Structures are given as C-alpha cells and as structure tokens.
C-alpha cells in the first residue's frame, strides 16, 4: 500500500513523502501511530503543507539537539559482564541498558533523555567494541562507542578490542586460505589412477 508520511520515520522517509510499504506495516503501525495516512488523492493535496511544516519543525529540532549529538559522538560506555571462555555473554547488553547508561553518564534533563527506541542496535551477546547509532532526529544520528568486556578484567582502551578482533579474523582467514591452497595443491599432485590395460585382440 502507499502512504503519505505525516512525520519523519527513521529508515523510511520524511514527512510529506509518499512511500510504498507492506500492508501490515502501514495498517498496524504507521497509521495507528499517527505517522502516516493512506495516500488518497485528497491526502496528496496536503503533501506540500505537511512537508513545509515538517521542515520547519525539523530545523528547530536539529538546532535543539546539535549539542547533545556532539556529546554523544564523544561518549564511550563500558559494560563489565560475565561471559564464557568463547566470549558469549551470560545475558546481553540491550538498548534499554545503553539508554539508561547514557542518561546517567550525561546527566540528561528529562526532555532530552534517551529512550530505548532511539538506540538502534540488537542485543549485544558477545564481548567486544561496538558502534551504536542513537536516533535523535532523522538527520542527527550520532554514534556512541560501547565496550563490553569481561568482569574482573581491566577495561580495554578504545580500539583495543576492535584491533584484536580484526587481527583474529585476519589470522583465521589466512589459515583458511592456506588450508584451501594446500588441499588444491595436494589434489593437483595426486597420481592419476591407472587405466586398465586393453585386452589383446583374439587371433
């Protein structure tokens, strides 16, 4: 179905735009939430007005949140967790935990506090360093650095875990390539099976 967006929708479009969406997404979420209306001929006549009003509102929001966006872009969050030897967490670091940690660390006023839905990440289930987008407005999506390390260990420096992970992945890839090359070489050197001798023609 086609809908006319009444508000900016992250990863979909801006207010005043017409978008084609799945029926369920439109009827069960966008329309009930007041984010869109069916793109009827009557609705389309309002598109220019909606677009102009949204642009004015968007500029005001971007100005209001520009300082916070800069703060978030420089923020590093550390989570000390219990994990297996393979680095899998016993539990997870989810969007709510990240939002709570940001609000506490930055001491944000109530009107600027980060909500769970603004944290654009699936639950983190492994040790490592992650870049997490925070949706302030459709234009302002600063990224926070989240470091999840083993409880009882010294918190790693920014970039340390990412560098170690990249090195481990490169080593594993090199080992896989070497094994594949050895297998190919072995197959090439293997002697061909002897063909059975043809029987001599009967006299």
Secondary structure as UniProt FT lines:
FT   STRAND          2..5
FT   TURN            10..12
FT   TURN            15..16
FT   STRAND          18..20
FT   HELIX           23..25
FT   HELIX           26..30
FT   TURN            31..34
FT   STRAND          36..38
FT   HELIX           41..44
FT   TURN            45..46
FT   HELIX           47..73
FT   STRAND          76..81
FT   TURN            85..86
FT   STRAND          88..93
FT   HELIX           95..106
FT   HELIX           110..112
FT   HELIX           116..118
FT   STRAND          119..120
FT   STRAND          124..126
FT   STRAND          128..135
FT   STRAND          141..150
FT   TURN            151..152
FT   TURN            158..159
FT   HELIX           160..189
//
